[in-house]
Amino acid sequence: MSIRLLPIIGNKYVFEYTIFAGTKIRMKAEILFKYFPNLSENQRSQFERLEDLYKDWNLKINVVSRKDIDELYLRHVLHSLGIAKVQEFKSRSAVLDVGTGGGFPGIPLAILFPESKFVLVDSIGKKIKVVEEVVEGLQLQNVTAINCRVEELNAQFDFIVSRAVAAMPTFVNWVKGKIKKESKHERRNGILYLKGGDLSEELKNYKNAQSFDLSDFFTEDFFETKKVVYLPLKYKG
């Protein structure tokens, strides 16, 4: 077996392994392992299989841009896991991913927190088809994918996650009544939202919102303007 380094972005590298009959496996998932070093072997394997699954399904149903598919681990997987740097989910937590698209941030978080339950919703059926196939390919037992608008969902959750599918006021309106009454975490139940740029205007009416810079957790330039916004929500029965 031979090993060499391949540049991918600036001075960032991935490993290329040549094994026996010339099979090459690009270990781009290494970018995850340096920030999450305590993963089980099964979790590592699931993360490593993501790229092939998404590249295969992206040829059939385009859910990730061509540019982004080549940087899947940076722009989609690690970005999704930024939520975990702000909030870890306890066992038996219920997490809703709104507008999941191809499964982000829900699928990476489901790999990281196998004892939590994740519901991934999107109004576009072909995207949910990809999510279902990736979930099956990874043999994830803690993910349910639903093709619907979030307003149609009759369920409540500890946290609601998403990646900038709408401005915060619109998003808050969409998820009314979707938060559980009892909090099992130190942080109150609410929204964990991946956003970027200047959010002062968007969040001006949410005095209890907190913004966390992902550049505090990840050193890659991609995260320079990326944030996780936490907004606690009141239970509305």
ABEGO torsion letter per residue (X at the ends): XBBBBBBABEABBBBBBBBEAGBBBBBAAAAAAAABAABBAAAAAAAAAAAAAAAAAAAABBABBAAAAAAAAAAAAAAAAAAAAABBBBBGBBBBBBGAEAGOAAAAAAAABAABBBBBBBABAAAAAAAAAAAAAAGBAABBBBBBBAAABBBBBABBBBBGABBAAAAAAAABGABBABBABABBBEBBBBBBEBAAAAAAABAABBBBBAAAABABAAAAABBBBBBBBBBBX
